[in-house]
Amino acid sequence: MKEEKKLFTVSEFGRELHIPLVLAYKLIKWGLIKGIEIIDGTVHITEAGLLEGKELLLNPYRRLKLYWRSLGPGLITGASDDDPSGIATYASVGAKFGYSLLWMSLWLLPMMMAIQEACARIGIVTNKGLSGVLLKHYKKYLVVFIVLLLLIANIVNIGADLGAMAASLQMLLGTNFFVGLLFFTILIIFLEIYLPYEKYVAILKWLSLVLFAYIITALIIHPDWGLILKNLFVPSFQLHPEFIFAMIAFFGTTITPYLFFWQSSQEVEENRAQGHYVELKEKPKKMAHRIISMRNDVKSGMVLSNFVTMFIVITAAEVLFKNGINNIETAEQAAEALRPLAGNYAYVLFAFGIIGMGFMAIPVLAGACAYAVAEVLGVQEGLSRKFTSARTFYLIIAFSILIGLFLNFIGINPIVALYYTAWLNGIIAFPIMVVIMIVGDNKKIMKQETHPLWVKFFGWMAVASMAIGVIASLILSLK
């Protein structure tokens, strides 16, 4: 009797190789694993394919390289969350309150994952961005209101990020602040419009490595890890307006509106790039596999983002708070947090960090504006399209960045503006999160792919947390 050969599901294949599920799927998609069979529309890997995979991943460098290659929209979304506004906010919180708000970097992680998965799931299942989905199922005035909130938050954020980049360049080279502003504005618009989407995404992924400077710095300064663990797991509160303001700012730069729209639209771009949306609709198992792959990608990005957040707060608390530097008002003061790693070259490292993350975040901010507005206007959208076929989309990107540029001419300190922008993002995130949670649980829109239980729990926890923060802030400000 012929012995039946053993087959592995993609999940089992990933477990056998000790790799994330997103990488297991990508190895098959790239054709690097050939021992596969299709059973009832699902992919199974043969024992020969498993052996191919083990041999392929023997080299640790190749394993890391393939994993890095497998990451997509989720990584960029997560990394861009630590934009200049995020860096300034987390550094300000660490300088002002030490470790008192460090717990938020851990406690917000599952909420952040839930909201971003909800957005990504909406994009995958409907093949539309958030604005497009809302337009189809809700009143237009509600969509316009939400998009207007997004535009306000994003354009202010763009302006603050551009200002921080120009201030960093001025600190680095002594250039005129406004010359730096114009230089970065023109360069970012040019790259976002004329650089092919594949190259553009690849560049954004590499820019995320800038964030590791904060992790290295925190390890070098040898902080009290016992105290850190205590503050990481045990929340602390102060019924003081400044503390509540800092909590909202922390929340707003971690779970931020522009990432909602960007994530859903990037999943649509991913559907388009893979060219299989119709197939996904017709084959529920393939849809489920696509969502699992997305979830692993999103988790990678969110974990990276919050891991870096934790180390920025630790570095600022150790270097600034303990030395009595409680208010960060200039790029030079923020740079002090990196002095343990770079000594007198801390300014240089900080400047490169701010500029690098600005190059990553501003295209995401402007892109989120363009996706949202283009869907409301009913015009062609997508970074994968050329300028000639999506002129309005790219013009919205350009105008968003230009308006952000002009906000710097009203004399606001760019580093201080970043902190207040984070607070504004927190306030604006609240109504948008409510809409996302309602849409993602609507069976008419999502069919069988409504929120899983964990997304419902942590997504509504995020909404409730923000509501409590805003109410507490209002009550304390009236006293």
C-alpha positions as CSV (number, residue, x, y, z in Angstrom):
1,M,0.0,0.0,0.0
2,K,1.3,3.4,-1.0
3,E,2.3,5.6,2.0
4,E,0.4,8.9,2.1
5,K,2.8,11.8,2.0
6,K,2.6,14.4,4.8
7,L,1.4,17.9,3.9
8,F,1.7,21.1,6.0
9,T,-0.6,24.1,6.1
10,V,1.0,27.5,5.7
11,S,0.7,28.0,9.5
12,E,2.3,24.6,10.2
13,F,5.0,25.4,7.7
14,G,5.8,28.7,9.5
15,R,5.9,27.0,12.9
16,E,8.2,24.3,11.6
17,L,10.6,26.9,10.3
18,H,10.2,29.2,13.3
19,I,9.3,32.2,11.1
20,P,6.4,34.7,11.2
21,L,3.4,33.8,9.1
22,V,3.8,36.8,6.8
23,L,7.2,35.4,5.8
24,A,5.9,31.9,5.3
25,Y,3.3,33.3,2.8
26,K,5.8,35.4,1.0
27,L,8.2,32.5,0.5
28,I,5.5,30.7,-1.3
29,K,4.4,33.8,-3.2
30,W,7.9,34.5,-4.4
31,G,8.3,31.0,-5.7
32,L,11.2,30.2,-3.3
33,I,9.4,27.1,-2.0
34,K,8.4,24.8,-4.8
35,G,7.0,21.8,-3.0
36,I,3.4,23.0,-2.7
37,E,0.0,21.5,-3.5
38,I,-3.5,23.1,-3.9
39,I,-6.3,21.3,-1.9
40,D,-9.8,22.8,-2.0
41,G,-8.3,26.2,-3.0
42,T,-5.8,26.3,-0.1
43,V,-2.0,25.9,-0.3
44,H,-0.3,23.0,1.4
45,I,3.5,22.4,1.5
46,T,5.1,19.0,1.0
47,E,7.8,17.5,3.2
48,A,10.2,18.3,0.3
49,G,9.1,21.9,0.4
50,L,9.7,22.0,4.1
51,L,13.2,20.8,3.6
52,E,13.7,23.5,0.9
53,G,12.6,26.1,3.4
54,K,14.9,24.8,6.1
55,E,17.9,24.9,3.8
56,L,16.9,28.3,2.5
57,L,16.8,29.8,6.0
58,L,19.9,28.2,7.4
59,N,21.9,31.4,6.9
60,P,20.8,33.9,9.6
61,Y,21.6,36.9,7.4
62,R,19.4,35.5,4.6
63,R,16.6,34.8,7.1
64,L,16.7,38.4,8.3
65,K,16.9,39.8,4.8
66,L,13.9,37.8,3.6
67,Y,11.9,38.8,6.7
68,W,12.7,42.5,6.1
69,R,11.6,42.0,2.4
70,S,8.4,40.4,3.5
71,L,7.2,43.5,5.5
72,G,5.0,46.0,3.8
73,P,2.4,48.6,4.7
74,G,2.2,47.6,8.3
75,L,5.9,48.3,8.9
76,I,5.8,51.7,7.2
77,T,2.6,52.6,9.1
78,G,4.2,51.7,12.4
79,A,7.5,53.3,11.8
80,S,6.0,56.5,10.4
81,D,4.1,56.8,13.7
82,D,7.5,57.8,15.3
83,D,7.6,60.9,13.1
84,P,9.2,64.2,14.3
85,S,6.0,64.9,16.2
86,G,6.2,61.5,17.9
87,I,9.8,61.9,18.8
88,A,9.3,65.4,20.2
89,T,6.2,64.3,22.1
90,Y,7.8,61.2,23.7
91,A,10.9,63.2,24.5
92,S,8.9,66.0,26.1
93,V,6.9,63.5,28.2
94,G,10.0,61.8,29.4
95,A,11.7,65.2,30.2
96,K,8.6,66.6,32.0
97,F,7.3,63.5,33.9
98,G,10.2,61.0,33.9
99,Y,8.9,57.4,33.9
100,S,5.4,58.4,35.0
101,L,3.9,57.9,31.5
102,L,6.1,55.0,30.4
103,W,3.3,52.5,30.9
104,M,1.4,54.0,28.0
105,S,3.9,52.6,25.5
106,L,2.9,49.1,26.6
107,W,-0.8,49.6,27.4
108,L,-1.5,51.3,24.2
109,L,0.1,48.6,22.0
110,P,-3.0,46.2,21.8
111,M,-5.3,49.2,21.3
112,M,-3.0,50.4,18.5
113,M,-2.9,47.0,16.9
114,A,-6.7,46.6,17.1
115,I,-7.5,50.0,15.5
116,Q,-4.9,49.5,12.7
117,E,-6.1,46.0,12.0
118,A,-9.7,47.3,11.8
119,C,-8.5,49.9,9.2
120,A,-6.5,47.3,7.3
121,R,-9.4,44.8,7.3
122,I,-11.8,47.4,5.9
123,G,-9.3,48.2,3.1
124,I,-8.8,44.5,2.2
125,V,-12.4,43.4,2.3
126,T,-14.0,46.4,0.6
127,N,-11.0,47.3,-1.7
128,K,-11.7,50.9,-0.8
129,G,-10.1,53.4,1.6
130,L,-12.0,54.7,4.6
131,S,-13.5,57.6,2.8
132,G,-14.7,55.4,-0.1
133,V,-16.4,53.0,2.3
134,L,-18.0,55.8,4.3
135,L,-19.3,57.5,1.2
136,K,-21.0,54.3,0.0
137,H,-22.8,53.5,3.3
138,Y,-23.2,56.8,5.2
139,K,-24.3,60.4,4.6
140,K,-21.9,62.6,2.6
141,Y,-21.8,65.4,5.2
142,L,-20.5,62.9,7.8
143,V,-17.7,61.8,5.5
144,V,-16.8,65.4,4.6
145,F,-16.7,66.3,8.4
146,I,-14.4,63.4,9.1
147,V,-12.1,64.2,6.2
148,L,-12.0,67.8,7.3
149,L,-10.9,66.7,10.7
150,L,-8.2,64.6,9.1
151,L,-7.0,67.5,6.9
152,I,-6.7,69.8,9.9
153,A,-4.7,67.3,11.9
154,N,-2.5,66.2,9.0
155,I,-1.7,69.7,7.6
156,V,-0.8,71.0,11.1
157,N,1.4,67.9,11.5
158,I,3.0,68.4,8.2
159,G,3.8,72.0,9.0
160,A,5.3,71.0,12.4
161,D,7.3,68.2,10.9
162,L,8.7,70.5,8.2
163,G,9.6,73.1,10.8
164,A,11.4,70.5,12.9
165,M,13.4,69.2,9.9
166,A,14.4,72.8,8.9
167,A,15.4,73.5,12.5
168,S,17.5,70.3,12.6
169,L,19.2,71.2,9.3
170,Q,19.9,74.7,10.7
171,M,21.4,73.1,13.8
172,L,23.5,70.7,11.7
173,L,24.8,73.0,8.9
174,G,23.8,76.5,10.1
175,T,21.5,77.0,7.0
176,N,18.8,79.6,7.0
177,F,15.6,78.1,8.5
178,F,13.3,79.2,5.6
179,V,15.8,78.0,3.0
180,G,15.7,74.6,4.7
181,L,11.9,74.7,4.7
182,L,11.7,75.3,1.0
183,F,14.4,72.7,0.2
184,F,12.6,69.9,2.1
185,T,9.2,70.9,0.8
186,I,10.2,70.8,-2.9
187,L,12.2,67.6,-2.5
188,I,9.5,65.7,-0.7
189,I,6.8,66.8,-3.3
190,F,9.1,65.8,-6.2
191,L,9.9,62.3,-4.7
192,E,6.3,61.5,-3.8
193,I,5.0,62.5,-7.3
194,Y,7.8,61.2,-9.5
195,L,9.4,58.2,-7.7
196,P,7.8,54.8,-8.7
197,Y,5.7,53.3,-5.9
198,E,7.9,50.2,-5.4
199,K,11.1,52.3,-5.0
200,Y,9.2,54.7,-2.8
201,V,8.1,52.0,-0.4
202,A,11.5,50.4,-0.3
203,I,13.1,53.8,0.7
204,L,10.5,54.3,3.4
205,K,11.3,50.9,4.9
206,W,15.0,51.7,5.2
207,L,14.4,55.1,6.8
208,S,12.8,53.3,9.7
209,L,16.2,52.1,10.8
210,V,17.0,55.7,12.0
211,L,14.8,55.0,15.0
212,F,17.3,52.4,16.5
213,A,19.5,55.3,17.6
214,Y,17.2,55.8,20.6
215,I,17.3,52.1,21.5
216,I,21.1,52.0,21.4
217,T,21.3,55.2,23.5
218,A,19.0,53.8,26.2
219,L,21.1,50.7,26.4
220,I,24.3,52.7,26.7
221,I,23.2,54.9,29.6
222,H,22.4,51.8,31.9
223,P,19.1,52.9,33.4
224,D,17.4,51.3,36.4
225,W,15.6,48.4,34.7
226,G,13.7,47.5,37.8
227,L,12.2,50.9,38.0
228,I,11.5,50.8,34.3
229,L,9.6,47.5,34.6
230,K,7.6,48.8,37.5
231,N,6.5,51.9,35.5
232,L,6.0,49.9,32.4
233,F,3.4,47.6,33.9
234,V,1.9,49.7,36.7
235,P,0.0,52.8,35.5
236,S,0.3,56.0,37.4
237,F,-2.0,59.1,37.2
238,Q,-1.9,62.7,38.3
239,L,-5.1,64.8,38.3
240,H,-3.3,67.8,36.9
241,P,-4.1,69.5,33.6
242,E,-0.5,69.2,32.3
243,F,-0.4,65.5,33.1
244,I,-3.7,64.8,31.3
245,F,-2.6,67.0,28.4
246,A,0.5,64.9,28.1
247,M,-1.6,61.7,28.2
248,I,-3.8,62.9,25.4
249,A,-0.7,64.0,23.4
250,F,0.9,60.6,24.0
251,F,-2.3,58.8,22.9
252,G,-2.7,61.1,19.8
253,T,0.8,60.6,18.5
254,T,0.6,56.8,19.1
255,I,-2.9,56.1,17.8
256,T,-3.1,58.9,15.3
257,P,-5.7,59.8,12.6
258,Y,-3.5,59.8,9.5
259,L,-2.5,56.2,10.1
260,F,-6.1,55.1,9.9
261,F,-6.6,56.4,6.4
262,W,-3.1,55.5,5.2
263,Q,-3.4,51.9,6.5
264,S,-6.7,51.1,4.7
265,S,-5.6,52.8,1.5
266,Q,-2.2,51.0,1.5
267,E,-4.0,47.6,1.8
268,V,-6.0,48.6,-1.3
269,E,-2.7,49.4,-3.0
270,E,-1.5,45.9,-1.9
271,N,-4.6,44.3,-3.4
272,R,-3.9,46.2,-6.6
273,A,-0.2,45.2,-6.6
274,Q,-1.0,41.6,-6.1
275,G,-3.8,41.8,-8.7
276,H,-6.1,39.3,-6.9
277,Y,-8.9,41.3,-5.3
278,V,-11.6,39.5,-7.4
279,E,-10.1,36.2,-6.5
280,L,-10.2,37.2,-2.8
281,K,-13.9,38.0,-3.0
282,E,-14.7,34.6,-4.7
283,K,-12.5,32.5,-2.4
284,P,-13.1,33.1,1.4
285,K,-10.1,31.0,2.3
286,K,-7.8,33.2,0.3
287,M,-9.3,36.3,1.9
288,A,-8.6,34.7,5.3
289,H,-5.0,34.1,4.3
290,R,-4.6,37.7,3.1
291,I,-5.9,39.0,6.4
292,I,-3.6,36.7,8.4
293,S,-0.7,38.0,6.4
294,M,-1.8,41.6,6.9
295,R,-2.1,41.0,10.7
296,N,1.5,39.8,11.0
297,D,2.7,42.8,9.0
298,V,0.7,45.2,11.1
299,K,1.9,43.7,14.3
300,S,5.5,44.0,13.2
301,G,5.0,47.7,12.5
302,M,3.1,48.4,15.7
303,V,5.6,46.5,17.9
304,L,8.5,48.3,16.4
305,S,6.8,51.7,16.8
306,N,5.9,51.2,20.5
307,F,9.3,49.5,21.3
308,V,11.0,52.7,20.0
309,T,8.5,54.9,21.9
310,M,9.5,53.2,25.1
311,F,13.2,53.8,24.5
312,I,12.7,57.5,23.6
313,V,10.8,58.0,26.9
314,I,13.6,56.1,28.8
315,T,16.3,58.1,27.2
316,A,14.6,61.5,27.8
317,A,13.8,60.6,31.4
318,E,17.4,59.5,32.2
319,V,19.2,62.3,30.4
320,L,16.9,65.3,30.6
321,F,14.4,64.7,33.5
322,K,17.1,63.6,36.0
323,N,19.2,66.6,35.1
324,G,16.4,69.1,35.6
325,I,15.7,69.8,31.9
326,N,11.9,69.5,31.9
327,N,10.8,71.6,29.0
328,I,12.0,70.9,25.5
329,E,11.6,74.1,23.4
330,T,14.4,73.8,20.9
331,A,16.0,71.1,18.7
332,E,19.2,71.5,20.7
333,Q,17.4,70.5,23.9
334,A,15.8,67.5,22.3
335,A,19.2,66.5,20.9
336,E,20.6,66.3,24.5
337,A,18.8,63.0,24.9
338,L,21.2,61.4,22.4
339,R,24.4,62.8,24.0
340,P,25.2,59.5,25.8
341,L,25.5,57.7,22.4
342,A,27.1,60.4,20.3
343,G,28.7,62.7,22.8
344,N,29.2,66.1,21.3
345,Y,27.8,64.6,18.0
346,A,24.4,64.1,19.6
347,Y,23.1,67.1,17.6
348,V,24.2,65.4,14.4
349,L,22.5,62.2,15.3
350,F,19.3,63.9,16.4
351,A,19.2,66.1,13.3
352,F,19.6,63.0,11.0
353,G,16.9,61.2,13.0
354,I,14.4,64.1,12.7
355,I,15.2,64.6,9.0
356,G,15.0,60.9,8.2
357,M,11.7,60.4,10.0
358,G,10.3,63.6,8.5
359,F,11.1,62.2,5.0
360,M,9.2,59.1,6.0
361,A,6.2,60.7,7.8
362,I,5.4,63.7,5.6
363,P,4.6,61.6,2.5
364,V,2.4,59.4,4.7
365,L,0.6,62.4,6.1
366,A,0.1,64.0,2.7
367,G,-0.8,60.7,1.1
368,A,-3.5,60.0,3.7
369,C,-5.0,63.5,2.9
370,A,-4.9,62.7,-0.8
371,Y,-6.5,59.2,-0.5
372,A,-9.3,60.6,1.7
373,V,-10.1,63.7,-0.5
374,A,-9.7,61.9,-3.8
375,E,-12.3,59.3,-2.8
376,V,-14.7,62.0,-1.7
377,L,-14.2,63.8,-5.1
378,G,-14.5,60.5,-6.9
379,V,-11.2,60.8,-8.8
380,Q,-8.4,58.4,-9.6
381,E,-6.2,57.8,-6.6
382,G,-3.1,55.8,-5.6
383,L,0.6,56.2,-5.3
384,S,1.0,53.2,-7.7
385,R,-0.6,55.4,-10.5
386,K,1.4,57.8,-12.6
387,F,0.9,61.6,-12.2
388,T,-0.8,61.7,-15.7
389,S,-3.5,59.3,-14.6
390,A,-4.1,60.7,-11.1
391,R,-3.4,64.4,-11.4
392,T,-5.9,65.5,-8.7
393,F,-4.6,63.0,-6.2
394,Y,-1.0,64.2,-6.6
395,L,-2.0,67.9,-6.6
396,I,-3.8,67.3,-3.2
397,I,-0.5,65.8,-1.9
398,A,1.4,68.9,-3.1
399,F,-1.1,71.4,-1.7
400,S,-1.2,69.6,1.7
401,I,2.6,70.0,2.0
402,L,2.6,73.6,0.7
403,I,-0.1,74.6,3.2
404,G,2.0,72.9,6.0
405,L,5.0,74.9,4.7
406,F,3.2,78.2,5.1
407,L,2.1,77.5,8.7
408,N,5.8,77.9,9.6
409,F,5.6,81.6,8.6
410,I,3.3,82.5,11.5
411,G,6.2,82.4,14.0
412,I,5.4,79.2,16.0
413,N,8.3,77.3,17.6
414,P,8.4,74.1,15.5
415,I,9.5,71.8,18.4
416,V,6.8,73.1,20.8
417,A,4.3,72.9,17.9
418,L,5.0,69.2,17.5
419,Y,3.9,68.5,21.1
420,Y,0.6,70.5,20.7
421,T,0.0,68.8,17.3
422,A,0.1,65.4,19.1
423,W,-2.6,66.7,21.5
424,L,-4.7,67.8,18.6
425,N,-4.3,64.4,16.9
426,G,-5.6,62.8,20.1
427,I,-8.7,64.9,20.2
428,I,-9.5,64.3,16.5
429,A,-8.8,60.6,16.7
430,F,-11.7,60.1,19.0
431,P,-14.7,60.5,16.6
432,I,-12.8,58.8,13.8
433,M,-12.1,55.7,15.9
434,V,-15.9,55.5,16.8
435,V,-16.7,55.5,13.1
436,I,-14.0,52.9,12.3
437,M,-15.3,50.5,15.0
438,I,-18.9,50.8,13.8
439,V,-18.0,50.4,10.1
440,G,-15.8,47.4,10.8
441,D,-18.6,45.6,12.6
442,N,-21.2,46.2,10.0
443,K,-22.0,42.9,8.3
444,K,-23.5,44.7,5.2
445,I,-20.1,46.2,4.6
446,M,-17.7,43.5,5.9
447,K,-19.7,40.3,5.3
448,Q,-18.2,37.5,7.4
449,E,-15.0,39.6,8.1
450,T,-16.3,41.8,10.9
451,H,-14.1,42.6,13.8
452,P,-12.7,39.5,15.7
453,L,-13.4,39.6,19.4
454,W,-10.0,40.9,20.4
455,V,-10.3,43.9,18.0
456,K,-13.7,44.7,19.4
457,F,-12.4,44.7,22.9
458,F,-9.3,46.7,22.5
459,G,-10.7,49.0,19.8
460,W,-13.6,50.1,22.0
461,M,-11.1,50.3,24.9
462,A,-9.1,52.8,22.9
463,V,-12.3,54.8,22.3
464,A,-13.3,54.8,26.0
465,S,-9.7,55.7,27.1
466,M,-9.7,58.7,24.8
467,A,-13.2,59.8,25.9
468,I,-12.1,59.6,29.6
469,G,-9.0,61.6,28.8
470,V,-10.8,64.4,27.0
471,I,-13.5,64.6,29.7
472,A,-10.9,64.8,32.5
473,S,-9.0,67.5,30.6
474,L,-12.1,69.6,30.2
475,I,-13.1,69.2,33.9
476,L,-9.6,70.1,35.1
477,S,-9.3,73.1,32.8
478,L,-12.6,74.6,34.1
479,K,-11.4,74.4,37.7
